[in-house]
Amino acid sequence: MKGQLGQRIMALAKSKEFSELVQFSDQIDRIATVIDQETRAAENQLQKAETLRMQIILASLIASVMTAILLAIVTGRSIAYPLEALTQVAQQVTRDANTNLRAPVSSRDEVGTLAHALNQLLEWVETYTRDLKDTQLNLVQAEKMSALGKMVAGVAHEINNPVNFIHGNLTYMQEYAHNLLGFVTLYQESYPDPTPAIQAQTEAIDMEFIQTDLPKLLNSMKMGTDRIRQIVLSLRNFSRLDEANFKDVDIHEGIDSTLLILRHRLKDKPEHPAIQVIRDYGNLPLVECYPGQLNQAFMNILSNAIDAIEEVNAERTDEEVKENPSQIVIQTSMIDSNWIKILISDNGIGMPESVRSRIFDPFFTTKSVGKGTGIGMSISYQIVTEQHGGKLTCCSILGEGTDFVIQIPIQQQIREAA
């Protein structure tokens, strides 16, 4: 049995099927080896993929953080910087009280809306401040004119009555003196040989001098009272505070009254030479105006002209002043049937363009502290343009002089109808 089994096994080992089986087993081993190798390779690839995945996640996280930081910086610049600029403008406005400043509007977002709102607020404040300054100017003007009116009323009350009394009685005084002197002359002719006592008294009182000087003395007293009455009348004509409505007036009378008020600044004095005033008056009709206000404008312009002349004279020698005398020229003329023109020229120091362009701005002045408030010319401009519907212009050349031109309508009804 064992022999047969061995034979069969030997036969099977030599058979083709056994050989194929052995070959198949070898193939299985090779396949298993390949599978094992591929499995290990796959595991390596999987490990690499996991590592790559972690790297990608980490890189994405870093990129997200960097993007967030970048966005924060950009957002800070687009919001924080404009807000900081807006805050600086607000602080500067508060510190300097300068409502002319404006905040930059660089976007249309909430910050831009806030900047626009601040600018609009500043415009409102500027308008309100300008209106307030105009109101202050009007109040100052009214107060000045009121004070002048009270002074004039006091002068009229305290001076007019006694001056009129003296002036009126001087006429009788002159008549009495004339009669007495005539009687003395007649007595001397009738009694040419006076007694020694009369002769001594005649020589003691210098009767001949009295007869010659007394009429002159009375005439000078009458001229003095005339002068006082003229000054009081000019003051009243200058202020004209009792005339709240438009009135037909003589413009030349108002100019002359103003010049009389300024006479002390025009006269020759040790510290400055006289200023010549040349009046070149045209044939003007009565002009409908506020006389007191218009005279105030004349006063401000003429005072400025005197200031300019005094300033240039401070730098000139007496010889230079004699060669080119200080002058103020006042010319009046008709523009047409409805308008008149008043030109006030001086040969003072003049103004540069930077000053001339701002001459009518409220509170603008080139004078030192205590010598000017900067409201005189602004008030004059308001009086001429707003109160009378006219025009006030200024032309000036530095070192040569200045011209002020006032143009106003003859009848205010013409302006209102227009």
C-alpha positions in Angstrom: 0.0 0.0 0.0 2.9 2.3 1.0 4.6 1.4 -2.3 1.6 2.3 -4.3 1.1 5.5 -2.4 4.7 6.5 -3.0 4.3 5.7 -6.7 1.2 7.7 -6.9 2.9 10.7 -5.2 5.9 10.4 -7.5 3.6 10.2 -10.5 1.6 13.2 -9.2 4.8 15.2 -8.7 5.8 14.5 -12.2 2.4 15.2 -13.6 1.6 18.4 -15.5 -1.1 19.4 -13.1 1.4 19.4 -10.2 3.8 21.4 -12.1 1.1 24.0 -12.9 0.1 24.0 -9.2 3.6 24.8 -8.2 3.8 27.6 -10.7 0.4 29.0 -9.5 1.7 28.9 -5.9 4.8 30.8 -7.0 2.6 33.4 -8.7 0.5 33.7 -5.5 3.6 34.4 -3.6 4.8 37.0 -6.1 1.3 38.6 -6.1 1.3 38.7 -2.3 4.8 40.3 -2.3 3.6 42.9 -4.8 0.4 43.5 -2.8 2.5 43.9 0.3 4.8 46.4 -1.4 1.9 48.3 -2.9 0.2 48.4 0.5 3.3 49.8 2.1 3.6 52.4 -0.7 -0.1 53.3 -0.3 0.5 53.7 3.4 3.4 56.0 2.7 1.4 58.0 0.2 -1.5 58.3 2.7 1.0 59.5 5.4 2.3 62.1 2.9 -1.2 63.1 2.0 -2.1 63.6 5.7 1.0 65.7 6.1 0.2 67.8 3.1 -3.4 68.2 4.4 -2.1 69.5 7.7 0.3 71.8 5.9 -2.6 73.2 3.7 -4.7 73.7 6.8 -1.9 75.5 8.6 -1.2 77.6 5.5 -4.9 78.5 5.2 -5.0 79.5 8.8 -1.9 81.7 8.5 -3.4 83.2 5.3 -6.7 83.9 7.1 -4.8 85.6 10.0 -2.8 87.7 7.6 -5.9 88.6 5.7 -7.6 89.6 8.9 -4.6 91.7 9.9 -4.5 93.4 6.5 -8.2 94.1 6.6 -7.9 95.6 10.0 -5.1 97.9 8.8 -7.1 98.9 5.7 -10.2 99.4 7.8 -8.2 101.4 10.3 -6.8 103.7 7.6 -10.2 104.1 6.0 -12.0 104.8 9.3 -9.6 105.8 12.0 -7.5 108.2 9.9 -10.5 110.1 8.6 -12.0 110.2 12.1 -8.7 111.5 13.4 -8.6 114.2 10.7 -12.2 115.1 11.6 -11.4 115.3 15.3 -8.4 117.6 14.5 -10.6 120.0 12.5 -13.2 120.1 15.3 -10.5 120.7 17.9 -8.9 123.5 15.8 -12.2 125.2 15.3 -12.8 125.1 19.0 -9.3 126.3 19.8 -9.0 129.1 17.2 -12.7 130.0 16.8 -12.1 129.7 13.1 -15.3 128.6 11.4 -13.7 128.9 7.9 -12.1 125.5 8.4 -13.6 122.5 6.7 -13.2 118.8 7.3 -12.0 116.7 4.2 -14.7 114.5 2.7 -12.9 111.6 1.1 -15.6 108.9 1.0 -19.4 108.4 0.9 -19.6 106.1 3.9 -20.6 107.0 7.5 -17.4 108.9 8.1 -17.9 111.0 4.9 -21.5 111.7 6.0 -20.2 112.8 9.4 -17.6 115.1 7.8 -20.3 116.6 5.5 -22.5 117.2 8.5 -19.7 118.9 10.4 -19.0 121.2 7.4 -22.6 122.1 7.2 -22.7 122.9 10.9 -19.6 125.1 10.4 -21.3 126.9 7.6 -24.3 127.6 9.7 -22.2 128.8 12.6 -20.2 131.0 10.2 -23.4 132.5 8.8 -24.8 133.0 12.3 -21.5 134.6 13.4 -21.5 136.9 10.4 -25.1 138.0 11.1 -24.2 138.5 14.8 -21.3 140.7 13.8 -23.5 142.7 11.5 -26.0 143.1 14.4 -23.1 144.2 16.6 -22.0 146.7 14.0 -25.5 148.1 13.9 -25.7 148.3 17.7 -22.3 150.0 17.9 -23.4 152.4 15.2 -26.7 153.1 16.9 -25.0 153.6 20.3 -22.4 156.0 18.8 -25.1 158.0 17.1 -27.2 157.9 20.2 -24.3 159.2 22.3 -23.7 161.9 19.7 -27.3 162.9 19.7 -27.4 163.2 23.5 -24.2 165.4 23.3 -25.7 167.6 20.6 -29.0 167.9 22.6 -26.9 168.9 25.7 -24.9 171.4 23.6 -28.0 172.9 22.1 -29.7 173.2 25.5 -26.7 174.6 27.4 -25.2 176.8 24.7 -27.8 177.9 22.2 -29.9 179.9 24.6 -27.2 182.1 26.1 -25.4 182.4 22.8 -28.6 183.5 21.1 -29.2 185.9 23.9 -25.7 187.4 23.5 -25.9 187.4 19.7 -29.3 189.1 19.8 -28.2 191.8 22.3 -25.0 192.5 20.4 -27.1 194.2 17.7 -28.5 196.6 20.3 -25.0 196.9 21.8 -23.6 198.0 18.5 -26.4 200.5 18.0 -25.9 201.9 21.5 -22.1 202.1 21.1 -22.5 203.8 17.8 -24.8 206.4 19.3 -22.6 207.0 22.3 -19.5 207.4 20.1 -21.4 209.7 17.9 -22.5 211.7 20.9 -18.8 211.9 22.2 -17.7 213.1 18.7 -20.4 215.7 18.7 -19.5 216.9 22.2 -15.8 217.1 21.2 -16.8 219.2 18.1 -19.0 221.5 20.2 -16.5 221.9 23.0 -13.1 221.7 21.5 -11.5 223.1 24.7 -12.4 220.7 27.5 -11.6 221.4 31.1 -8.3 220.1 32.5 -10.1 217.3 34.4 -11.9 216.1 31.2 -8.7 216.4 29.2 -6.8 214.3 31.8 -9.5 211.6 31.8 -9.6 211.6 28.0 -5.9 210.9 27.9 -6.1 208.4 30.8 -8.6 206.2 29.1 -7.2 206.8 25.6 -10.5 208.0 24.2 -9.2 208.1 20.7 -8.3 204.4 20.8 -11.6 203.5 22.3 -13.5 205.3 19.5 -11.5 203.3 17.0 -11.4 199.9 18.7 -14.8 199.6 20.2 -16.7 199.0 16.9 -14.0 196.4 15.9 -14.4 194.7 19.3 -18.2 194.5 19.0 -17.9 193.2 15.4 -15.5 190.5 16.5 -17.8 189.5 19.3 -20.7 189.2 16.8 -18.5 187.1 14.5 -17.6 184.9 17.5 -21.2 184.2 18.4 -21.9 183.6 14.7 -19.2 181.0 14.8 -20.5 179.3 17.9 -24.0 179.1 16.4 -22.6 177.7 13.1 -20.7 175.0 15.0 -23.8 174.0 17.0 -25.9 174.0 13.8 -23.2 171.8 12.1 -23.3 169.3 14.9 -27.0 169.1 14.7 -26.9 168.8 10.9 -24.2 166.1 11.2 -26.2 163.9 13.6 -29.7 164.6 12.3 -31.0 162.0 14.9 -34.4 163.5 14.9 -34.9 162.3 11.3 -35.7 158.6 11.3 -37.2 158.7 7.8 -35.7 159.6 4.4 -35.5 163.3 3.8 -34.5 165.5 0.9 -31.2 167.1 2.0 -28.3 169.1 0.6 -25.4 166.7 0.3 -22.9 169.6 0.3 -24.3 170.8 3.6 -23.6 167.4 5.2 -20.1 167.3 3.8 -19.3 170.8 5.1 -20.7 170.0 8.5 -18.5 166.9 8.6 -15.4 168.9 7.6 -16.2 171.4 10.4 -16.3 168.6 12.9 -12.8 167.5 11.6 -11.4 171.0 11.4 -9.1 170.4 14.4 -7.4 167.6 12.5 -7.1 169.6 9.3 -5.5 172.7 10.8 -1.8 173.4 10.9 -0.2 172.2 14.1 3.4 171.9 15.4 3.3 168.1 15.0 1.8 168.1 11.5 1.2 170.5 8.6 -2.2 171.6 7.5 -4.2 169.5 5.2 -5.7 171.3 2.2 -9.3 170.5 1.5 -10.3 171.2 -2.1 -14.1 171.3 -2.7 -15.1 170.8 -6.3 -18.9 170.7 -5.9 -21.2 170.1 -8.9 -24.8 171.3 -9.2 -26.6 168.6 -7.3 -30.4 168.4 -6.5 -31.6 167.6 -3.0 -31.0 163.9 -2.4 -33.4 161.6 -0.5 -31.4 159.9 2.2 -30.9 159.3 5.9 -28.8 162.5 6.6 -27.3 161.4 9.9 -26.2 158.0 8.5 -24.7 159.4 5.3 -22.8 162.0 7.3 -21.4 159.2 9.4 -20.1 157.6 6.2 -18.5 160.9 5.2 -16.9 161.1 8.7 -15.4 157.6 8.5 -14.0 158.1 5.0 -12.6 161.5 5.7 -11.0 160.3 9.0 -9.4 157.5 7.1 -8.0 160.0 4.5 -6.6 162.1 7.3 -5.0 159.0 8.9 -3.4 158.0 5.6 -2.0 161.6 5.1 -0.6 161.8 8.6 1.0 158.4 8.2 2.9 159.4 5.0 3.8 162.8 6.5 5.5 161.1 9.4 8.1 159.8 7.0 8.5 163.1 5.0 10.6 166.2 5.7 9.1 169.7 5.8 10.6 170.4 2.4 8.9 167.4 0.9 5.6 168.4 2.4 6.0 171.9 0.9 6.8 170.5 -2.5 3.8 168.1 -2.4 1.2 169.5 0.0 -1.2 167.3 1.8 -4.6 167.4 0.1 -8.1 165.9 0.3 -10.2 166.6 -2.8 -14.0 166.2 -2.7 -15.8 166.2 -6.0 -19.5 165.8 -6.5 -21.3 165.3 -9.8 -24.4 163.9 -11.5 -24.0 160.4 -13.0 -27.4 160.6 -14.8 -30.8 162.0 -13.9 -31.2 159.4 -11.2 -27.8 159.0 -9.5 -25.1 161.2 -8.0 -21.4 160.6 -7.3 -19.2 161.7 -4.5 -15.4 161.2 -4.9 -13.1 161.7 -1.9 -9.4 161.5 -2.9 -6.3 161.8 -0.7 -2.6 161.8 -1.5 -1.8 159.7 1.6 0.2 156.6 1.9 -2.2 154.4 -0.2 -2.8 150.7 0.3 -1.5 147.4 -1.2 -4.1 145.2 -2.9 -4.1 142.8 0.0 -5.4 145.6 2.2 -7.7 147.3 -0.3 -9.5 144.1 -1.1 -10.5 143.8 2.6 -11.1 147.4 3.5 -14.8 146.9 3.9 -14.6 143.6 5.9 -15.9 143.9 9.5 -13.2 144.3 12.2 -10.4 144.4 9.6 -7.8 147.0 10.4 -4.1 147.7 9.8 -3.9 150.2 12.7 -2.2 149.4 16.0 -4.2 148.3 19.1 -6.2 151.2 20.5 -6.1 153.3 17.3 -8.8 151.5 15.2 -11.5 148.9 15.6 -12.0 148.0 11.9 -15.7 148.8 11.9 -15.7 152.3 10.4 -15.4 151.4 6.8 -17.6 148.4 7.2 -20.4 150.6 8.7 -19.9 153.1 5.8 -20.3 150.3 3.3 -23.4 149.1 5.0 -24.9 152.7 5.1 -24.3 153.4 1.4 -25.2 150.0 0.0 -27.8 148.6 2.3 -29.5 151.7 3.8 -29.4 153.8 0.6 -29.2 151.2 -2.2 -26.0 152.7 -3.5 -22.4 151.7 -4.3 -19.1 152.3 -2.4 -15.9 151.4 -4.1 -12.2 152.0 -3.3 -9.2 152.4 -5.6 -5.7 152.8 -4.1 -2.1 152.8 -5.2 0.5 152.2 -2.5 2.6 155.4 -2.0 0.3 157.6 -4.1 -3.1 157.8 -2.4 -6.6 156.5 -2.3 -10.0 157.3 -3.9 -13.4 156.4 -2.4 -16.4 156.7 -4.7 -19.9 156.9 -3.3 -22.8 156.5 -5.7 -26.4 156.8 -4.4 -29.8 157.3 -6.1 -31.4 160.7 -5.8 -34.8 159.3 -5.0 -35.1 156.1 -2.9 -38.5 155.3 -4.5 -36.7 154.7 -7.8 -34.6 152.0 -6.1 -37.6 150.4 -4.4 -39.6 150.3 -7.7 -36.7 148.7 -9.4 
